[in-house]
């Protein structure tokens, strides 16, 4: 059952055009400001935003084409006589003496547990150096571009759909700031002119005034509109963007991060509240199968993205895998990052090419099956190796062969048992339907009365399919 696409959703009207202009303007502002900051005199080094945001000025990438005494991994603790900030700054710092092109400034750094002072000559990056810096930021997490691409695709196909518009705003802000804007995370940023510094800070705080409000509004309108969007959509949209913007301006003027921190906490709570309310509202409407499928797609994307991220970091925490390996993490990050935006895209576009319940059901079955088989395999290897060591006092490849054969023998029966368990616990209606159909098949073989068989058939259809109306038609020949 697929909901027909209305022509109004595919119409590119004036509001869609204004939104595209606003998003494009945001992209241009972030890009131009990043270029201007990279053009400032400096040491030619980039830092990771998360490090700098916590006061850890660790150098990560050199963009210049000149000799430098600094190395990757150096932690800058002071520039000239001025210590590097250990907390978030809300105004640019005064530039040290000789902070000009060709000037020399003494850096105090920490390298391999030792503190040393190094004279650093300042240069301006060439066009090639600026491109290297942009390329480094843009390729640091290639999967992040999936948000931008999916947002543009959904908006292109449904420009007059409110959910598609909000997804465009959220995805474009996330992708552009993280993939382009963070290229300007350098030490010269601390001494940049006020307009450049303020533009950078406003852009990197997009979580508070742009991304989270858009995500909350998206949950309030998709798949079913919820209060207050059903009563006051324009006022609600205005407040969700205006209040965070006002708090951001107050934070910049006052220089206290308490309001901004409280804003992020409140927005996080609202995201969970809106998501829970949307799920509850959708599943109350038993006959709205499209909305239920859309919610299932979004839930599947959240589980894949957040659950996958948590799983990988837990495996890294226990030293089972190493996320520091670039190729390894690049391969794993794609499905994790693509899960949520692609699920949103499928849910909004309503491309019902396959049933999401089948995917979720199979994912649960094979995830649990893989875990059980892994436990059996390693348990059998340890047990047999212990027994063999006590007898032969040596290791044998025979143990691996026996364990592999054991896994092959257990696969089919264990999969059937796991699937039956999943159906009973999570897909009870499907499991009950299977039991009812099996019982009806037995009754159809034994029952000779047409009236009794008809009554049994009606009961089975009502029990399994739950139709709004049911009519049984029998030809005259069958009645005789």
Secondary structure, 3 states (H helix, E strand, C coil): CCCCCCCCCCCCCHHHHHHHHHHHHHHHHHHHHHHHHHCCCECCEEECHHHHHCCCCEEEEECCCCCCCCCCCCEEEEECCEECCCCCCCCCCCCCCCCCCCCEEEEEEEECCEEEEEEEECECCCHHHHHHHHHHHHHCCHHHHHHHHHHHHHHHHCCCCHHHHHHHHHHHHHHHHHHCHHHHCCHHHHHCCHHHHHHHHHHHCHHHHHHHHHHHHHHHHCCCCCCCCCCCHHHHHHHHHHHHHHHHHHHHHHCCCHHHHHHHHHHHHHHHHHHHHHHHHHHHCCCCHHHHHHHHHHHHHHHHHHHHHHHHHHHHHCCCCCCCCHHHHHHHHHHHHHHHHHHHHHHHHCCCCCCHHHHHHHHHHHHHHHHHHHHHHHHHHHHHHHHHHHHHCCCCCHHHHHHHHHHHHHHHHHHHHHHHHHHHHHCHHHHHHHHHHHHHHHHHHHCCCHHHHHHHHHHHHHHHCCCCCCCCCCCHHHHC
